[in-house]
Amino acid sequence: MATIQIKAKKRPDLVIEYDGTEYTLTGRIPTEIAAVRGQVSQKGLTPKAYEEELGAKFIDAFYENVIPQDFKMALDLEDVGPVFTAWSEHVGLGESKASEK
């Protein structure tokens, strides 16, 4: 039987300073975030409502799977969006593979 080797994608962790304390977020994109699109149906939603629902699900998955517990205790709800934006840019979430060529 043949063995297939897959090299893990390595991205550095992201250190965020928040209110004077540093928190480390993983550089890994959890599979739960990739599964978000399948959790939201476009049926009956306007394009804007669909994008809003999708965005809320992405933030939920990010909060549950990327934010460390000690950061959750300090993080204000209004600051989750900017933290998500910084992390998603860091890991390249949503970047087209074609644009990397």
Phi and psi in degrees as GROMACS dihedral restraints (atoms count N, CA, C in turn):
[ dihedral_restraints ]
;  ai    aj    ak    al  type     phi  dphi    fc
    3     4     5     6     1   -80.6    20    10
    4     5     6     7     1   145.8    20    10
    6     7     8     9     1  -107.9    20    10
    7     8     9    10     1   130.7    20    10
    9    10    11    12     1  -104.4    20    10
   10    11    12    13     1   127.8    20    10
   12    13    14    15     1  -105.0    20    10
   13    14    15    16     1   130.3    20    10
   15    16    17    18     1  -119.3    20    10
   16    17    18    19     1   124.1    20    10
   18    19    20    21     1   -84.0    20    10
   19    20    21    22     1   126.9    20    10
   21    22    23    24     1   -64.7    20    10
   22    23    24    25     1   138.5    20    10
   24    25    26    27     1   -68.7    20    10
   25    26    27    28     1   123.8    20    10
   27    28    29    30     1  -110.2    20    10
   28    29    30    31     1   116.9    20    10
   30    31    32    33     1  -120.2    20    10
   31    32    33    34     1   141.7    20    10
   33    34    35    36     1   -67.6    20    10
   34    35    36    37     1   151.0    20    10
   36    37    38    39     1   -64.4    20    10
   37    38    39    40     1   161.0    20    10
   39    40    41    42     1  -111.8    20    10
   40    41    42    43     1   124.6    20    10
   42    43    44    45     1   -99.1    20    10
   43    44    45    46     1   124.4    20    10
   45    46    47    48     1  -116.7    20    10
   46    47    48    49     1   129.4    20    10
   48    49    50    51     1   -92.3    20    10
   49    50    51    52     1   124.2    20    10
   51    52    53    54     1  -132.6    20    10
   52    53    54    55     1   119.1    20    10
   54    55    56    57     1    52.7    20    10
   55    56    57    58     1    40.4    20    10
   57    58    59    60     1    86.2    20    10
   58    59    60    61     1    -1.1    20    10
   60    61    62    63     1  -120.4    20    10
   61    62    63    64     1   141.4    20    10
   63    64    65    66     1   -93.1    20    10
   64    65    66    67     1   136.8    20    10
   66    67    68    69     1  -127.3    20    10
   67    68    69    70     1   143.3    20    10
   69    70    71    72     1  -107.6    20    10
   70    71    72    73     1   124.5    20    10
   72    73    74    75     1  -106.6    20    10
   73    74    75    76     1   140.6    20    10
   75    76    77    78     1   -61.5    20    10
   76    77    78    79     1   149.0    20    10
   78    79    80    81     1   -88.8    20    10
   79    80    81    82     1    -1.3    20    10
   81    82    83    84     1   -85.7    20    10
   82    83    84    85     1   141.2    20    10
   84    85    86    87     1   -95.3    20    10
   85    86    87    88     1   110.3    20    10
   87    88    89    90     1   -62.9    20    10
   88    89    90    91     1   144.5    20    10
   90    91    92    93     1   -61.6    20    10
   91    92    93    94     1   -25.0    20    10
   93    94    95    96     1   -61.7    20    10
   94    95    96    97     1   -29.6    20    10
   96    97    98    99     1   -74.6    20    10
   97    98    99   100     1   -38.2    20    10
   99   100   101   102     1   -65.1    20    10
  100   101   102   103     1   -27.5    20    10
  102   103   104   105     1   -82.1    20    10
  103   104   105   106     1    -5.7    20    10
  105   106   107   108     1   -60.0    20    10
  106   107   108   109     1   -43.0    20    10
  108   109   110   111     1   -56.5    20    10
  109   110   111   112     1   -34.2    20    10
  111   112   113   114     1   -74.4    20    10
  112   113   114   115     1   -10.5    20    10
  114   115   116   117     1   -92.5    20    10
  115   116   117   118     1    -9.3    20    10
  117   118   119   120     1  -120.1    20    10
  118   119   120   121     1   123.8    20    10
  120   121   122   123     1   -95.9    20    10
  121   122   123   124     1   138.9    20    10
  123   124   125   126     1   -78.9    20    10
  124   125   126   127     1   -15.7    20    10
  126   127   128   129     1   -57.6    20    10
  127   128   129   130     1   123.7    20    10
  129   130   131   132     1    79.5    20    10
  130   131   132   133     1     0.5    20    10
  132   133   134   135     1  -109.0    20    10
  133   134   135   136     1   142.5    20    10
  135   136   137   138     1   -69.7    20    10
  136   137   138   139     1   159.6    20    10
  138   139   140   141     1   -55.2    20    10
  139   140   141   142     1   -39.4    20    10
  141   142   143   144     1   -65.8    20    10
  142   143   144   145     1   -44.4    20    10
  144   145   146   147     1   -64.4    20    10
  145   146   147   148     1   -38.5    20    10
  147   148   149   150     1   -62.3    20    10
  148   149   150   151     1   -46.5    20    10
  150   151   152   153     1   -62.6    20    10
  151   152   153   154     1   -39.1    20    10
  153   154   155   156     1   -65.8    20    10
  154   155   156   157     1   -43.3    20    10
  156   157   158   159     1   -64.2    20    10
  157   158   159   160     1   -43.1    20    10
  159   160   161   162     1   -62.2    20    10
  160   161   162   163     1   -44.6    20    10
  162   163   164   165     1   -61.2    20    10
  163   164   165   166     1   -41.5    20    10
  165   166   167   168     1   -64.0    20    10
  166   167   168   169     1   -40.0    20    10
  168   169   170   171     1   -66.8    20    10
  169   170   171   172     1   -39.2    20    10
  171   172   173   174     1   -61.6    20    10
  172   173   174   175     1   -45.0    20    10
  174   175   176   177     1   -62.8    20    10
  175   176   177   178     1   -43.0    20    10
  177   178   179   180     1   -59.2    20    10
  178   179   180   181     1   -47.8    20    10
  180   181   182   183     1   -64.5    20    10
  181   182   183   184     1   -39.7    20    10
  183   184   185   186     1   -61.3    20    10
  184   185   186   187     1   -49.0    20    10
  186   187   188   189     1   -60.4    20    10
  187   188   189   190     1   -44.8    20    10
  189   190   191   192     1   -72.2    20    10
  190   191   192   193     1   -33.2    20    10
  192   193   194   195     1  -110.5    20    10
  193   194   195   196     1   -11.0    20    10
  195   196   197   198     1  -119.7    20    10
  196   197   198   199     1   -39.3    20    10
  198   199   200   201     1   -72.8    20    10
  199   200   201   202     1   120.4    20    10
  201   202   203   204     1   -65.2    20    10
  202   203   204   205     1   153.2    20    10
  204   205   206   207     1   -56.3    20    10
  205   206   207   208     1   -41.6    20    10
  207   208   209   210     1   -65.8    20    10
  208   209   210   211     1   -31.4    20    10
  210   211   212   213     1   -72.5    20    10
  211   212   213   214     1   -38.0    20    10
  213   214   215   216     1   -57.9    20    10
  214   215   216   217     1   -36.4    20    10
  216   217   218   219     1   -67.9    20    10
  217   218   219   220     1   -26.5    20    10
  219   220   221   222     1  -101.5    20    10
  220   221   222   223     1   -24.7    20    10
  222   223   224   225     1   -74.1    20    10
  223   224   225   226     1   126.9    20    10
  225   226   227   228     1   -81.4    20    10
  226   227   228   229     1   143.5    20    10
  228   229   230   231     1   -53.1    20    10
  229   230   231   232     1   -39.4    20    10
  231   232   233   234     1   -68.4    20    10
  232   233   234   235     1   -16.5    20    10
  234   235   236   237     1   -97.1    20    10
  235   236   237   238     1    -5.0    20    10
  237   238   239   240     1   -63.1    20    10
  238   239   240   241     1   -41.6    20    10
  240   241   242   243     1   -58.0    20    10
  241   242   243   244     1   -51.7    20    10
  243   244   245   246     1   -63.2    20    10
  244   245   246   247     1   -33.6    20    10
  246   247   248   249     1   -67.4    20    10
  247   248   249   250     1   -42.9    20    10
  249   250   251   252     1   -60.7    20    10
  250   251   252   253     1   -44.2    20    10
  252   253   254   255     1   -60.7    20    10
  253   254   255   256     1   -46.2    20    10
  255   256   257   258     1   -61.1    20    10
  256   257   258   259     1   -44.3    20    10
  258   259   260   261     1   -67.1    20    10
  259   260   261   262     1   -45.5    20    10
  261   262   263   264     1   -64.1    20    10
  262   263   264   265     1   -36.2    20    10
  264   265   266   267     1   -66.9    20    10
  265   266   267   268     1   -39.3    20    10
  267   268   269   270     1   -62.1    20    10
  268   269   270   271     1   -43.6    20    10
  270   271   272   273     1   -89.5    20    10
  271   272   273   274     1    -7.9    20    10
  273   274   275   276     1    79.1    20    10
  274   275   276   277     1    26.7    20    10
  276   277   278   279     1   -62.7    20    10
  277   278   279   280     1   127.5    20    10
  279   280   281   282     1    89.1    20    10
  280   281   282   283     1    -4.4    20    10
  282   283   284   285     1   -74.3    20    10
  283   284   285   286     1   139.8    20    10
  285   286   287   288     1   -75.8    20    10
  286   287   288   289     1   136.0    20    10
  288   289   290   291     1   -65.0    20    10
  289   290   291   292     1   -28.3    20    10
  291   292   293   294     1   -65.5    20    10
  292   293   294   295     1   -31.7    20    10
  294   295   296   297     1   -72.9    20    10
  295   296   297   298     1   -13.0    20    10
  297   298   299   300     1   -83.1    20    10
  298   299   300   301     1   -11.0    20    10
